[in-house]
Amino acid sequence: MQEQTLNALITLIDILWLPTLLLALAFISANSWIREFIGKTFVNLMARKGLDEESYYLIKNVSLPTEEGSVQINHVIVSAYGVFVVETVSVKGWVYGSPHNQSWIQEINRRKYKFPNPLLQINETSRNLANLLGLYTHQIHPMVVFVSDTMFKSEMPENVTQGMGYLRYIKSKSNEVLAGPQALDIVEAIESGRLANSYATDWQHVRHVQ
């Protein structure tokens, strides 16, 4: 009897595994929050595997207080070559836009949708961070990483990247712009000044943005 039950269970698993997998993939593809989470995880993992941890310090999900409210950053990577401020974007399909447009266009399944220009957002975030840390423009590098199945249909600046392209951009900065212990001081300032990751912090930031 137990053997028949086990065989029946194995048969059921054999029948259902593929439809279940396809359903799970469809759910992930349709759910922007899950895509964003996977994208951020990908960026974190690639930073840890592709960047020398003795030269680059990764800080995730940073919220810092400002005079007007707060600034939120997906990833900050600190090194002697500057502070890299990274925004991940999970928009998929064809993407059109220029650095100065307020909105960019996503085209998917022959339909077009507007979304806020992430480059303008990360530039503003970087300016706020630079002011908080007392950094000059050449010491901070804003960048955008698209982490979904995206194809750029407009020419993008070098700091708008896809997938592993963001590591190539970081490594392209080879001039040391933070002297001596300055990079470690910046890491300490961010870690000690960051707000707790919580719903209240997120809600405060959303109200500030609105």
Long-range contacts (C-beta under 8 A, 24 or more apart in sequence): 32-90, 35-90, 35-92, 35-147, 35-148, 36-88, 36-90, 36-147, 38-90, 38-147, 39-88, 39-89, 39-90, 39-145, 39-147, 39-148, 40-74, 40-75, 40-88, 40-147, 42-147, 42-163, 43-74, 43-75, 43-86, 43-88, 43-145, 43-147, 43-166, 44-75, 46-164, 46-166, 46-167, 47-75, 47-77, 47-167, 50-164, 50-167, 51-77, 51-167, 51-170, 51-171, 55-79, 55-80, 56-170, 57-183, 57-187, 59-187, 59-190, 59-191, 59-194, 61-197, 62-190, 62-194, 63-194, 63-195, 63-196, 63-197, 63-201, 63-202, 63-205, 64-128, 64-129, 64-132, 64-190, 64-193, 64-194, 64-195, 65-193, 65-195, 66-128, 66-132, 68-208, 69-204, 69-205, 69-207, 69-208, 69-209, 70-195, 70-201, 70-204, 70-205, 70-208, 71-125, 71-128, 71-129, 71-132, 71-205, 72-125, 72-202, 72-205, 73-125, 73-129, 76-129, 76-190, 77-170, 78-178, 78-183, 78-186, 78-187, 78-190, 79-178, 79-183, 80-176, 80-177, 80-178, 80-179, 80-183, 81-170, 81-173, 81-174, 81-175, 81-176, 81-177, 81-178, 82-138, 82-139, 82-140, 82-141, 82-173, 82-177, 82-178, 83-129, 83-133, 83-135, 83-139, 83-140, 83-141, 83-178, 83-186, 84-141, 84-143, 84-170, 84-173, 85-122, 85-125, 85-126, 85-129, 85-140, 85-141, 85-142, 85-143, 86-122, 86-143, 86-144, 86-145, 86-166, 87-118, 87-121, 87-122, 87-125, 87-142, 87-143, 87-144, 87-145, 88-144, 88-145, 88-146, 88-147, 89-118, 89-144, 89-145, 89-146, 89-147, 89-148, 89-150, 90-146, 90-147, 90-148, 91-115, 91-146, 91-148, 91-150, 92-148, 92-149, 92-150, 93-149, 93-150, 93-151, 94-150, 94-151, 94-152, 94-153, 95-146, 95-150, 95-151, 95-152, 95-153, 95-154, 96-153, 96-154, 97-154, 98-154, 99-157, 107-153, 118-144, 118-160, 119-144, 119-157, 119-159, 119-160, 132-193, 133-186, 133-189, 133-190, 135-186, 138-177, 139-177, 139-178, 141-170, 141-173, 143-169, 143-170
